């Protein structure tokens, strides 16, 4: 698998299309575009419709926008026509963002059935399971024989409408989903029997489908898929009517995206604005976070300002004070990352939140004592003042205690208030560790040293 | 799906075993254990062998260890016997860590074939694809008819050996993997034909399997599965011999674990030691990181110490200096998180690393100018000294520039040196932003103010 080797020659790429996966073609196209926009457009024009759609889906956002601008509406309709309903809907919506008029033209160029499905999928909010599902699936009426349904499967596969099929969904006359039979089971049954016969011959829960609802939050669906090791999950709507299915590759993307989002949020970055063409927009979004942080830093400075006379009398305090704040910030960040992640993975919940806080306080405090001794001795000998060592040691213990306590409590409290615990928790935490760090150190110095 | 409602009554749980998924049973068991160890043991004793193995796999580490200690060797053998080879190997290795003697007894209680497979899987390193694969799969010789192979599938399913089957792997007489046919294709073919006939009737690449090698790194396998939207991937060994397969649920776990690891590493936490029963071990591992950070903080203090006379003359410097360092640290963390994540997702590579650095420098610098103006004005009016505003403004620009430059370069350089860019990059970065922040601010103050 030489997937990492891009084919930078447009003619070679076009010749080898059949042996390449769409994501490899996309990777090569990305490299071609960097060297020549003309070559990029040339390849776009020449790639067959049935491949191009899948390739577009693998391109980065900015190149997708280029494609929507470069290709004529009729060509885009032909490409969208070849895609599964969920992907087709995504692309139509993306074109809308670039050029509403063109999106309308592309949409009008589709067949009635596709238009109907896209209009229907578009109604779902982007967080709802419905917006991740595809309507293409293999279903059968309970009164049908297996062999009749397999004939339909064959037709669906020949027309490229059905792929990635792992089970047949059995519905009743009202289209309500009542069973799901894996192909690995189906293939060993007697094809002349009806599904009703098959279901009756087996124990009650044997074919009971695991379902999600079209209005469920996609993160919940992802959690279930992970928990129950599912490959595909059927989606039902009003009154249990089967409306679509979500495949594990989409779930994988959701999980990967959520992890990215969480990591970014902890660092004060908004994922949605990281792929902007205009970097000033990205800068603006990041500035919001830095602005909050500036507020925190000024607050900490005000605390220091309360002790200006103490510092003037004893400049060593100015030299040492960042150490206490920095250690508190780091210990707090450790606690925060662990708590946020374990909350997301379901390892911490409200049932055991007290244990989680206790655990984190214990760990921070243990380290607080160790580093109190180390820095106490260093400060003592550095400035030849035993009491200065005592001051910094005590304030280290106080600040690492508060780092553990607040690092664990802040995300839990945010979660309790139904706020995403990754958002804003870092800035809240550093406010605490900075202020507690500077205040405890300078206050103790004022009391003990002067 | 009331998956979140634990059944805390042991009798009720045992009665409802058949309608519950192993991970739901594990969830309830966790809650039962919290309330009574006796009830926990009682349920363990009563759960049938064929369910218990799957349940153990879903329990948290500490409860798994309890299970290995509580249950007799013979019972553990019966439980392991029911599992797929990859899971059986994992459990035997986990028992080894708790009690080597007992692990030997459990192993001796297995059938010869299972012993052979476990011994073989144990040879793989934990990062190798081989250690994630299961040897149970549905394969057929190329000269076999479809119907003969389906008979074997039926037997395999009846004996619970085969499950989660999506394709048949076709091998030649030397057991070399030559094709992979999806069940959705197989079910519509003529069952009386041999696989050779089927393959010859179709175009060349139609059934070409995507394979990974048993010695491949599991992270690489995960990347491929994600990239090519695979459900299952066959694993081949020496000379292309089919040795096993990896299913997407295992890949999902790998992706989730890698994301956790990355997030933890950025925060200075080692994932491997976060689930220790002895919290002092967790504290010790976190202390290592804090120790590094202490070194950084002391370095920054030494820089401040170079300017003790300047601070004595002008205590406002002590009050304001943490602002510059803190803003640099935060802007740098933003850049670092984005760069580390995009490197991991393959969005940044060495081809476009210069663009990535340029982008980050531009964003940081843009924010550097904005915050220079804001903090410059604040400092000017706060201390009624225009030049102090100039000093902090200039040092803000310098430090945010270095935050962007080093935040993007450090992970890239680490990656170039084949070091995981998430490890250690935070501490390197804050060293830079602290030292540049304090030095530029105090040096400029000395030059301009005094």
HADDOCK unambig.tbl for C-alpha pairs under 7 A between the chains (distance, minus, plus):
assign (segid A and resid 23 and name CA) (segid B and resid 227 and name CA) 6.68 0.50 0.50
assign (segid A and resid 150 and name CA) (segid B and resid 188 and name CA) 6.70 0.50 0.50
assign (segid A and resid 154 and name CA) (segid B and resid 188 and name CA) 6.16 0.50 0.50
assign (segid A and resid 165 and name CA) (segid B and resid 184 and name CA) 5.98 0.50 0.50
assign (segid A and resid 166 and name CA) (segid B and resid 166 and name CA) 6.70 0.50 0.50
assign (segid A and resid 183 and name CA) (segid B and resid 183 and name CA) 6.46 0.50 0.50
assign (segid A and resid 184 and name CA) (segid B and resid 165 and name CA) 5.97 0.50 0.50
assign (segid A and resid 187 and name CA) (segid B and resid 187 and name CA) 6.20 0.50 0.50
assign (segid A and resid 188 and name CA) (segid B and resid 150 and name CA) 6.70 0.50 0.50
assign (segid A and resid 188 and name CA) (segid B and resid 154 and name CA) 6.14 0.50 0.50
assign (segid A and resid 226 and name CA) (segid B and resid 249 and name CA) 6.93 0.50 0.50
assign (segid A and resid 227 and name CA) (segid B and resid 23 and name CA) 6.69 0.50 0.50
assign (segid A and resid 229 and name CA) (segid B and resid 249 and name CA) 5.20 0.50 0.50
assign (segid A and resid 249 and name CA) (segid B and resid 226 and name CA) 6.93 0.50 0.50
assign (segid A and resid 249 and name CA) (segid B and resid 229 and name CA) 5.19 0.50 0.50
assign (segid A and resid 252 and name CA) (segid B and resid 252 and name CA) 6.66 0.50 0.50
assign (segid A and resid 259 and name CA) (segid B and resid 259 and name CA) 6.02 0.50 0.50
assign (segid A and resid 260 and name CA) (segid B and resid 341 and name CA) 6.94 0.50 0.50
assign (segid A and resid 263 and name CA) (segid B and resid 263 and name CA) 5.93 0.50 0.50
assign (segid A and resid 263 and name CA) (segid B and resid 337 and name CA) 6.96 0.50 0.50
assign (segid A and resid 264 and name CA) (segid B and resid 337 and name CA) 6.23 0.50 0.50
assign (segid A and resid 264 and name CA) (segid B and resid 338 and name CA) 6.94 0.50 0.50
assign (segid A and resid 267 and name CA) (segid B and resid 333 and name CA) 5.88 0.50 0.50
assign (segid A and resid 267 and name CA) (segid B and resid 334 and name CA) 5.26 0.50 0.50
assign (segid A and resid 267 and name CA) (segid B and resid 337 and name CA) 6.41 0.50 0.50
assign (segid A and resid 268 and name CA) (segid B and resid 334 and name CA) 6.13 0.50 0.50
assign (segid A and resid 269 and name CA) (segid B and resid 334 and name CA) 5.95 0.50 0.50
assign (segid A and resid 279 and name CA) (segid B and resid 363 and name CA) 6.59 0.50 0.50
assign (segid A and resid 280 and name CA) (segid B and resid 363 and name CA) 6.92 0.50 0.50
assign (segid A and resid 283 and name CA) (segid B and resid 363 and name CA) 4.95 0.50 0.50
assign (segid A and resid 283 and name CA) (segid B and resid 366 and name CA) 6.86 0.50 0.50
assign (segid A and resid 283 and name CA) (segid B and resid 367 and name CA) 6.49 0.50 0.50
assign (segid A and resid 287 and name CA) (segid B and resid 367 and name CA) 6.20 0.50 0.50
assign (segid A and resid 290 and name CA) (segid B and resid 327 and name CA) 6.83 0.50 0.50
assign (segid A and resid 290 and name CA) (segid B and resid 330 and name CA) 6.92 0.50 0.50
assign (segid A and resid 290 and name CA) (segid B and resid 331 and name CA) 6.97 0.50 0.50
assign (segid A and resid 293 and name CA) (segid B and resid 327 and name CA) 6.99 0.50 0.50
assign (segid A and resid 294 and name CA) (segid B and resid 327 and name CA) 6.77 0.50 0.50
assign (segid A and resid 297 and name CA) (segid B and resid 323 and name CA) 5.19 0.50 0.50
assign (segid A and resid 297 and name CA) (segid B and resid 326 and name CA) 6.83 0.50 0.50
assign (segid A and resid 298 and name CA) (segid B and resid 323 and name CA) 6.72 0.50 0.50
assign (segid A and resid 301 and name CA) (segid B and resid 319 and name CA) 5.20 0.50 0.50
assign (segid A and resid 301 and name CA) (segid B and resid 320 and name CA) 6.02 0.50 0.50
assign (segid A and resid 304 and name CA) (segid B and resid 319 and name CA) 5.52 0.50 0.50
assign (segid A and resid 305 and name CA) (segid B and resid 319 and name CA) 5.68 0.50 0.50
assign (segid A and resid 308 and name CA) (segid B and resid 315 and name CA) 6.53 0.50 0.50
assign (segid A and resid 312 and name CA) (segid B and resid 312 and name CA) 5.75 0.50 0.50
assign (segid A and resid 312 and name CA) (segid B and resid 315 and name CA) 6.29 0.50 0.50
assign (segid A and resid 315 and name CA) (segid B and resid 308 and name CA) 6.52 0.50 0.50
assign (segid A and resid 315 and name CA) (segid B and resid 312 and name CA) 6.28 0.50 0.50
assign (segid A and resid 318 and name CA) (segid B and resid 318 and name CA) 5.75 0.50 0.50
assign (segid A and resid 319 and name CA) (segid B and resid 301 and name CA) 5.21 0.50 0.50
assign (segid A and resid 319 and name CA) (segid B and resid 304 and name CA) 5.53 0.50 0.50
assign (segid A and resid 319 and name CA) (segid B and resid 305 and name CA) 5.69 0.50 0.50
assign (segid A and resid 320 and name CA) (segid B and resid 301 and name CA) 6.02 0.50 0.50
assign (segid A and resid 323 and name CA) (segid B and resid 297 and name CA) 5.19 0.50 0.50
assign (segid A and resid 323 and name CA) (segid B and resid 298 and name CA) 6.72 0.50 0.50
assign (segid A and resid 326 and name CA) (segid B and resid 297 and name CA) 6.83 0.50 0.50
assign (segid A and resid 327 and name CA) (segid B and resid 290 and name CA) 6.83 0.50 0.50
assign (segid A and resid 327 and name CA) (segid B and resid 293 and name CA) 6.99 0.50 0.50
assign (segid A and resid 327 and name CA) (segid B and resid 294 and name CA) 6.77 0.50 0.50
assign (segid A and resid 330 and name CA) (segid B and resid 290 and name CA) 6.91 0.50 0.50
assign (segid A and resid 331 and name CA) (segid B and resid 290 and name CA) 6.96 0.50 0.50
assign (segid A and resid 333 and name CA) (segid B and resid 267 and name CA) 5.88 0.50 0.50
assign (segid A and resid 334 and name CA) (segid B and resid 267 and name CA) 5.26 0.50 0.50
assign (segid A and resid 334 and name CA) (segid B and resid 268 and name CA) 6.14 0.50 0.50
assign (segid A and resid 334 and name CA) (segid B and resid 269 and name CA) 5.93 0.50 0.50
assign (segid A and resid 337 and name CA) (segid B and resid 263 and name CA) 6.96 0.50 0.50
assign (segid A and resid 337 and name CA) (segid B and resid 264 and name CA) 6.23 0.50 0.50
assign (segid A and resid 337 and name CA) (segid B and resid 267 and name CA) 6.40 0.50 0.50
assign (segid A and resid 338 and name CA) (segid B and resid 264 and name CA) 6.93 0.50 0.50
assign (segid A and resid 341 and name CA) (segid B and resid 260 and name CA) 6.93 0.50 0.50
assign (segid A and resid 363 and name CA) (segid B and resid 279 and name CA) 6.60 0.50 0.50
assign (segid A and resid 363 and name CA) (segid B and resid 280 and name CA) 6.92 0.50 0.50
assign (segid A and resid 363 and name CA) (segid B and resid 283 and name CA) 4.96 0.50 0.50
assign (segid A and resid 366 and name CA) (segid B and resid 283 and name CA) 6.87 0.50 0.50
assign (segid A and resid 367 and name CA) (segid B and resid 283 and name CA) 6.50 0.50 0.50
assign (segid A and resid 367 and name CA) (segid B and resid 287 and name CA) 6.21 0.50 0.50
